[in-house]
């Protein structure tokens, strides 16, 4: 698969992008509108045709199962963010500090990517 560019048929003749197979046949062109940039077309290709949707769903499922193991952890993190949002925004409280608090309270090393979703 590859990204190809073409001129749209509207009055402005904008350059649009589509996803095509190796033979040049268009597979996806954003419902006829075309993607506005090659980066957006590339992202759509990853999501639709290269397993991106399954990877995202797998990560979400792992996160949910992790929080099911530790009752109250999600509420604890929520409380930390609510009580310290100004300090977090200023950089006085870092993700490492929050992970340390979680380790002290629950005795678990939580992956850092579970803090943000």
C-alpha positions in Angstrom: 0.0 0.0 0.0 1.1 3.5 -0.6 -0.2 7.1 -0.5 -0.9 8.8 -3.8 -1.8 12.5 -4.5 -4.4 13.8 -6.9 -6.2 17.0 -7.8 -9.7 17.2 -6.4 -12.7 18.0 -8.7 -13.9 21.0 -6.7 -13.5 24.6 -8.0 -10.3 25.2 -5.9 -8.5 22.2 -7.4 -6.9 21.3 -4.1 -4.3 18.5 -3.8 -5.8 15.5 -2.0 -4.3 12.2 -0.9 -5.7 8.6 -1.1 -4.6 5.2 -0.1 -3.9 2.8 -3.0 -2.7 -0.7 -3.4 0.6 -1.7 -5.1 -1.1 -1.7 -8.5 -2.3 1.9 -8.1 -6.0 1.1 -7.5 -7.5 3.5 -4.9 -8.6 1.6 -1.8 -9.6 4.5 0.5 -10.1 8.1 -0.3 -12.0 9.4 2.8 -15.5 8.7 1.3 -14.6 10.6 -1.9 -13.3 13.7 -0.3 -9.6 12.7 -0.1 -7.3 13.2 2.8 -6.0 16.8 3.2 -2.4 15.7 3.9 -0.2 12.8 3.3 0.3 12.4 7.1 -3.5 12.1 7.7 -3.7 9.5 4.9 -0.7 7.6 6.4 -2.4 7.6 9.8 -5.7 6.3 8.4 -3.8 3.6 6.5 -2.1 2.5 9.8 -5.4 2.5 11.6 -7.5 0.8 9.0 -5.2 -1.6 7.2 -2.2 -2.3 9.4 -3.8 -3.4 12.7 -3.9 0.0 14.4 -7.5 -0.4 15.7 -6.6 -3.8 17.2 -3.5 -2.4 18.8 -5.4 0.4 20.4 -8.1 -2.0 21.6 -5.5 -4.4 23.0 -3.9 -1.6 25.0 -7.3 -0.5 26.4 -8.1 -4.0 27.4 -4.8 -4.4 29.2 -5.3 -1.1 31.1 -8.9 -2.1 32.1 -7.7 -5.5 33.4 -4.9 -3.8 35.4 -7.3 -1.5 37.1 -9.7 -4.3 37.9 -7.0 -6.0 39.9 -6.4 -3.1 42.1 -9.7 -1.8 43.6 -9.7 1.9 44.3 -6.6 2.7 42.2 -8.4 4.6 39.5 -10.2 6.7 42.1 -6.8 7.3 43.9 -5.2 8.6 40.7 -8.2 10.8 40.0 -8.0 12.3 43.5 -4.3 13.0 43.0 -4.9 14.8 39.7 -7.8 16.8 41.2 -5.9 17.8 44.3 -2.7 18.7 42.5 -3.7 19.9 39.1 -1.9 23.3 39.5 1.3 21.7 40.8 1.2 19.2 37.9 0.7 22.0 35.4 3.7 23.9 36.8 5.9 20.8 36.9 6.2 20.7 40.6 4.6 17.2 40.7 5.8 14.9 38.0 4.6 11.5 36.8 7.4 9.8 38.7 6.1 11.4 41.9 2.6 10.1 41.2 3.9 6.6 40.4 5.8 6.7 43.7 2.7 7.5 45.6 0.9 4.7 43.9 3.7 2.3 44.7 3.6 3.4 48.4 -0.2 3.1 48.6 -0.9 0.0 46.6 2.5 -1.7 46.4 2.5 -2.0 42.6 4.7 -0.7 39.8 2.2 0.8 37.5 3.2 1.4 33.8 3.5 5.2 33.2 1.3 5.1 30.1 -1.7 4.2 32.3 -1.6 7.6 33.9 -2.7 9.3 30.7 -5.5 8.1 28.5 
